[in-house]
Amino acid sequence: MSRTTPAIPSGYADWLADIKARVASARQRAALAANAELIRLYWQIGNEILQRQRAANWGDKVLDRLASDLRDAFPEMKGFSLANLKFMRAFAQAWPDAAIGQQAVSQLPWGHNVILLTKLKDPPQRLRYAEQALADGWSRSTLEANIRDRLLERHGKAVTNFKVRLPAPQSQLAHDTLKDPYLFDFLGLGNKARERAIETGLVRHVTRFLLELGSGFAFVGRQYRLEVEGDEFFIDLLFYHTRLKCYVVVELKATEFKPEHAGQLNFYLTAVDRQVKSPDDKPTIGLLLCKTRKRTVAEYALSGIDKPIGVAEYRLLRDLPKSLTASLPTVEQLESELGTVDSENGDKPKRLRKKKGEAG
């Protein structure tokens, strides 16, 4: 006799969806709580190692013995290698405040903290990257790549006229959104590449391009057509920024910045504001990407422009200095030791503030 499927009562689907959402939320809170406890434990062990080594002049041979004894006592646990005990000590030294639970680092997986310790020496810089990793949900590999590319050091470095052309606080947010220089080395092009080749490459690698632009950029189109009194004009690249709530026109120049470039972009912004922008959108922003630019020349040029424009350089070949490295064991040396210390969702922290439809 075949079994018949019972009829689903009215409202069941919504109830099931609600339960599933609560289960997922509870699992997330449990994972975050477990990670916070682990980070707190590691900090306490590291702090006690520091205190005992200072008070009794203990050497690393005691740490070697401690590592062996802890592995014997807790064979099922990962993370009690000599190398990781040294990381715990370095972690406590880097964050001496006992209220470690209030820091962003306490909410990041241990692997992220290892990256911060090995790649950055400056405490404020570590904190900035920790806070950004937590806010944007960076994976461990993304955090390492962003430190290598000096992402946060490049933010807010473009020459702009936003302060006088946009109302506060949007002007500051827009200024902080742009960076200088932009790194396009993923295109595999030489420094003599033409504008069209760069543009084609950026569209072909649009995912990498969006990551380099940063959170909030959504790609609208390439060679976006505008018509003004029967004449056609084509914007190199058009984006919409979900946080700024405005269109962003990007123009590429395979030359040094020239003042007339700003005038051309100003025209495009006016056309987009009048033909494309919705009434509830904020004013359209322009980003002029040039091979090189002289800061004072760019500042003079933008001072006479009535639309919000930023000017930045791009790099087709990487020439930024390598990240600073602390004198600690490398992350690779800990891979086999740490095993599955990070969260069950891999080594990616929970994303807290990313909005639907944002890139990066």
C-alpha positions as CSV (number, residue, x, y, z in Angstrom):
1,M,0.0,0.0,0.0
2,S,1.5,3.4,-1.0
3,R,1.8,6.1,1.6
4,T,0.1,9.4,0.8
5,T,1.9,12.6,1.6
6,P,-0.1,14.5,4.2
7,A,-1.5,17.9,3.1
8,I,0.6,20.8,4.2
9,P,-1.5,23.1,6.3
10,S,-1.8,26.8,5.7
11,G,1.0,28.8,7.2
12,Y,3.4,25.8,7.5
13,A,5.9,27.1,4.9
14,D,6.3,30.4,6.7
15,W,6.6,28.6,10.1
16,L,9.3,26.3,8.7
17,A,11.2,29.2,7.2
18,D,11.1,31.0,10.6
19,I,12.4,27.9,12.4
20,K,15.2,27.4,9.9
21,A,16.3,31.0,10.3
22,R,16.3,30.7,14.1
23,V,18.4,27.5,13.9
24,A,20.9,29.1,11.6
25,S,21.1,32.2,13.8
26,A,21.6,30.0,16.9
27,R,24.4,28.1,15.2
28,Q,26.0,31.3,14.2
29,R,25.9,32.7,17.7
30,A,27.3,29.4,19.1
31,A,30.1,29.5,16.6
32,L,30.9,33.1,17.4
33,A,30.8,32.3,21.2
34,A,33.0,29.3,20.8
35,N,35.6,31.3,18.8
36,A,35.5,34.1,21.3
37,E,36.2,31.6,24.1
38,L,39.1,30.1,22.2
39,I,40.6,33.5,21.5
40,R,40.2,34.4,25.2
41,L,41.9,31.2,26.2
42,Y,44.8,31.7,23.9
43,W,45.3,35.3,25.1
44,Q,45.2,34.1,28.8
45,I,47.8,31.4,28.1
46,G,50.0,33.8,26.1
47,N,49.7,36.4,28.9
48,E,50.7,33.9,31.5
49,I,53.7,32.8,29.5
50,L,54.8,36.5,29.2
51,Q,54.5,37.0,32.9
52,R,56.3,33.9,33.9
53,Q,59.1,34.4,31.5
54,R,59.6,37.9,32.7
55,A,59.4,37.0,36.4
56,A,61.3,33.8,36.4
57,N,63.4,34.2,33.3
58,W,62.0,31.1,31.7
59,G,63.3,30.3,28.3
60,D,61.7,28.6,25.3
61,K,62.7,25.2,26.5
62,V,59.9,25.5,29.1
63,L,57.5,26.3,26.3
64,D,58.7,23.1,24.5
65,R,57.9,21.1,27.6
66,L,54.5,22.9,28.0
67,A,53.6,22.1,24.4
68,S,54.4,18.4,24.9
69,D,52.5,18.2,28.2
70,L,49.4,19.9,26.8
71,R,49.3,17.7,23.7
72,D,49.5,14.7,26.0
73,A,46.7,16.0,28.2
74,F,44.5,17.0,25.3
75,P,45.3,14.7,22.4
76,E,42.1,15.5,20.6
77,M,42.7,19.3,20.5
78,K,44.7,21.1,17.9
79,G,46.8,24.2,18.5
80,F,49.2,23.2,21.3
81,S,52.4,23.1,19.2
82,L,55.4,25.1,20.3
83,A,54.9,27.4,17.3
84,N,51.3,28.2,18.3
85,L,52.3,28.8,22.0
86,K,54.7,31.4,20.6
87,F,51.8,32.9,18.7
88,M,49.8,33.0,21.9
89,R,52.6,34.9,23.6
90,A,52.9,37.3,20.7
91,F,49.1,37.7,20.6
92,A,49.1,38.7,24.3
93,Q,52.0,41.1,23.7
94,A,50.3,42.7,20.8
95,W,47.0,43.2,22.7
96,P,48.1,43.8,26.3
97,D,44.6,45.0,27.4
98,A,42.9,42.4,29.5
99,A,39.6,43.4,28.0
100,I,40.5,41.5,24.8
101,G,36.8,40.5,24.3
102,Q,35.9,44.0,23.4
103,Q,38.4,44.1,20.5
104,A,37.6,43.1,16.9
105,V,40.4,40.5,17.1
106,S,38.4,38.4,19.6
107,Q,35.7,37.9,17.0
108,L,38.1,36.8,14.2
109,P,39.2,33.2,13.8
110,W,42.6,32.4,15.2
111,G,44.0,32.0,11.6
112,H,43.1,35.6,10.9
113,N,45.0,36.7,14.1
114,V,48.0,34.7,13.0
115,I,48.0,36.6,9.7
116,L,47.7,40.0,11.5
117,L,50.7,39.0,13.8
118,T,53.0,37.8,11.0
119,K,52.2,40.4,8.4
120,L,51.9,43.7,10.4
121,K,54.1,45.2,13.1
122,D,52.1,48.4,13.7
123,P,49.3,47.9,16.4
124,P,46.9,50.6,15.0
125,Q,47.4,49.1,11.5
126,R,46.6,45.6,12.9
127,L,43.5,47.0,14.5
128,R,42.3,48.7,11.3
129,Y,42.7,45.5,9.3
130,A,41.0,43.4,12.0
131,E,38.0,45.8,12.1
132,Q,37.7,45.8,8.3
133,A,38.0,42.0,8.1
134,L,35.2,41.6,10.6
135,A,33.0,44.2,9.0
136,D,33.4,42.9,5.4
137,G,33.6,39.2,6.3
138,W,37.1,38.7,4.7
139,S,38.4,35.1,4.5
140,R,41.9,34.5,5.7
141,S,43.3,34.5,2.2
142,T,41.5,37.8,1.4
143,L,42.9,39.3,4.6
144,E,46.4,38.2,3.6
145,A,45.9,39.5,0.0
146,N,44.6,42.9,1.2
147,I,47.5,43.4,3.6
148,R,49.9,42.5,0.8
149,D,48.2,45.0,-1.5
150,R,48.2,47.6,1.3
151,L,44.5,48.1,0.7
152,L,43.7,50.3,3.7
153,E,46.8,52.4,3.2
154,R,45.5,53.3,-0.3
155,H,41.9,54.1,0.7
156,G,41.0,57.8,0.8
157,K,44.2,58.8,-1.1
158,A,42.6,59.9,-4.4
159,V,42.5,63.6,-5.3
160,T,38.9,64.7,-5.1
161,N,36.7,67.8,-4.8
162,F,34.1,65.9,-2.8
163,K,34.4,68.2,0.2
164,V,33.0,71.2,-1.7
165,R,30.8,69.3,-4.2
166,L,29.0,66.9,-1.9
167,P,27.1,67.4,1.3
168,A,28.4,65.9,4.6
169,P,28.6,63.1,5.6
170,Q,28.4,61.7,2.0
171,S,31.5,63.7,1.0
172,Q,33.7,61.9,3.5
173,L,32.2,58.5,2.8
174,A,32.7,59.0,-0.9
175,H,36.3,60.2,-0.4
176,D,37.1,57.2,1.8
177,T,35.6,54.9,-0.8
178,L,38.2,55.8,-3.5
179,K,41.8,54.8,-3.3
180,D,45.1,55.6,-5.0
181,P,46.7,53.8,-6.7
182,Y,44.4,51.1,-8.0
183,L,46.2,47.8,-8.7
184,F,45.3,46.1,-12.1
185,D,48.2,43.7,-12.2
186,F,45.7,40.8,-12.5
187,L,45.2,41.9,-16.1
188,G,48.6,40.7,-17.2
189,L,49.2,43.8,-19.3
190,G,52.4,45.8,-19.6
191,N,52.7,49.5,-18.8
192,K,52.3,50.5,-22.5
193,A,48.8,48.9,-22.8
194,R,46.2,51.1,-24.5
195,E,43.0,52.3,-22.9
196,R,40.8,49.9,-24.8
197,A,42.9,46.9,-23.9
198,I,42.7,47.9,-20.2
199,E,39.0,48.4,-20.4
200,T,38.4,45.1,-22.1
201,G,40.6,43.3,-19.5
202,L,38.7,44.9,-16.6
203,V,35.3,43.8,-18.0
204,R,36.7,40.3,-18.7
205,H,37.9,40.1,-15.1
206,V,35.0,42.1,-13.7
207,T,34.9,40.1,-10.4
208,R,38.6,40.9,-9.7
209,F,37.9,44.5,-10.7
210,L,35.0,44.8,-8.3
211,L,37.1,43.4,-5.5
212,E,39.8,46.1,-6.2
213,L,37.2,48.8,-6.4
214,G,35.8,47.7,-3.0
215,S,32.5,46.9,-1.3
216,G,29.4,48.5,-2.7
217,F,30.2,48.7,-6.4
218,A,27.8,47.1,-8.8
219,F,28.7,46.9,-12.5
220,V,26.2,48.5,-14.9
221,G,27.8,48.6,-18.3
222,R,30.8,49.2,-20.6
223,Q,30.8,51.8,-23.3
224,Y,27.5,53.0,-21.9
225,R,25.7,55.1,-24.6
226,L,24.4,58.6,-24.0
227,E,22.7,60.8,-26.6
228,V,22.7,64.5,-26.4
229,E,21.0,66.5,-29.2
230,G,21.6,63.7,-31.7
231,D,25.3,63.2,-30.8
232,E,26.4,59.9,-29.3
233,F,28.8,59.7,-26.3
234,F,30.1,56.5,-24.7
235,I,31.1,56.2,-21.0
236,D,34.0,53.8,-20.5
237,L,32.5,52.1,-17.4
238,L,29.4,52.8,-15.4
239,F,28.8,51.5,-11.9
240,Y,26.2,52.0,-9.2
241,H,27.3,52.2,-5.6
242,T,24.9,50.6,-3.2
243,R,26.2,52.4,-0.1
244,L,26.6,55.8,-1.6
245,K,23.3,55.4,-3.4
246,C,24.6,56.9,-6.6
247,Y,26.0,56.1,-10.1
248,V,29.8,56.2,-10.5
249,V,31.3,57.0,-13.9
250,V,34.8,55.6,-14.5
251,E,37.0,56.9,-17.3
252,L,40.3,55.4,-18.2
253,K,43.3,57.3,-19.5
254,A,46.5,55.5,-20.6
255,T,48.3,58.8,-20.2
256,E,49.3,61.3,-17.5
257,F,46.3,63.3,-16.2
258,K,45.5,66.4,-18.1
259,P,43.0,69.2,-17.0
260,E,40.8,68.6,-20.1
261,H,40.1,65.1,-18.9
262,A,38.2,66.5,-15.9
263,G,36.1,68.7,-18.2
264,Q,35.1,65.7,-20.4
265,L,34.1,63.7,-17.3
266,N,32.2,66.6,-15.9
267,F,30.1,66.5,-19.1
268,Y,29.4,62.8,-18.7
269,L,28.3,63.3,-15.1
270,T,25.8,66.0,-16.1
271,A,24.4,63.8,-18.8
272,V,24.0,60.8,-16.4
273,D,22.4,63.0,-13.7
274,R,19.8,64.3,-16.2
275,Q,19.2,61.1,-18.2
276,V,19.9,58.1,-16.0
277,K,19.8,59.1,-12.3
278,S,16.5,58.6,-10.4
279,P,15.1,61.3,-8.3
280,D,16.0,59.4,-5.1
281,D,19.6,58.8,-6.2
282,K,22.4,60.9,-4.9
283,P,24.5,63.0,-7.3
284,T,26.6,61.0,-9.7
285,I,30.3,60.7,-8.9
286,G,33.2,60.5,-11.4
287,L,36.4,58.6,-11.1
288,L,39.2,59.4,-13.5
289,L,41.9,56.6,-13.6
290,C,45.1,57.8,-15.2
291,K,48.5,56.2,-15.7
292,T,50.1,59.0,-13.7
293,R,49.0,62.3,-12.2
294,K,50.5,65.3,-10.6
295,R,48.6,66.0,-7.4
296,T,48.7,69.8,-7.6
297,V,47.7,69.8,-11.3
298,A,44.7,67.5,-10.4
299,E,43.7,69.7,-7.5
300,Y,43.7,72.9,-9.6
301,A,41.7,71.2,-12.4
302,L,39.0,69.9,-10.0
303,S,38.7,73.2,-8.2
304,G,36.9,74.7,-11.2
305,I,34.6,71.6,-11.8
306,D,31.1,71.7,-10.5
307,K,30.6,67.9,-10.4
308,P,32.1,65.5,-7.7
309,I,35.2,63.9,-9.3
310,G,38.1,61.9,-8.0
311,V,41.4,61.4,-9.8
312,A,43.7,58.4,-9.1
313,E,46.5,56.5,-10.7
314,Y,46.4,52.8,-11.6
315,R,49.2,50.3,-11.7
316,L,49.4,47.5,-14.4
317,L,52.6,46.1,-12.8
318,R,52.9,45.6,-9.1
319,D,55.5,47.9,-7.6
320,L,54.3,48.3,-4.0
321,P,56.8,47.2,-1.3
322,K,56.2,43.9,0.4
323,S,54.3,43.8,3.6
324,L,56.2,44.0,6.8
325,T,56.8,40.6,8.5
326,A,57.2,40.1,12.2
327,S,59.9,37.6,13.5
328,L,57.4,34.8,14.2
329,P,56.8,31.4,12.6
330,T,55.0,31.6,9.3
331,V,51.3,30.7,8.8
332,E,52.4,27.8,6.6
333,Q,54.3,26.3,9.5
334,L,51.1,26.2,11.5
335,E,48.8,24.7,8.8
336,S,49.3,21.1,9.9
337,E,49.3,22.0,13.6
338,L,46.1,24.1,13.7
339,G,44.0,21.7,11.7
340,T,40.4,22.8,12.1
341,V,40.8,25.5,14.7
342,D,38.8,28.0,12.6
343,S,35.1,28.0,12.4
344,E,33.0,25.3,10.7
345,N,32.3,27.6,7.8
346,G,36.0,27.6,6.9
347,D,38.3,30.5,7.9
348,K,35.8,33.2,7.0
349,P,34.4,35.4,9.8
350,K,30.7,36.0,10.0
351,R,29.7,38.9,7.8
352,L,28.0,41.6,9.9
353,R,27.1,44.5,7.7
354,K,27.3,43.4,4.1
355,K,24.1,44.4,2.2
356,K,22.4,42.4,-0.4
357,G,23.8,42.9,-3.9
358,E,27.1,44.3,-2.8
359,A,30.4,43.2,-4.3
360,G,33.5,42.5,-2.4
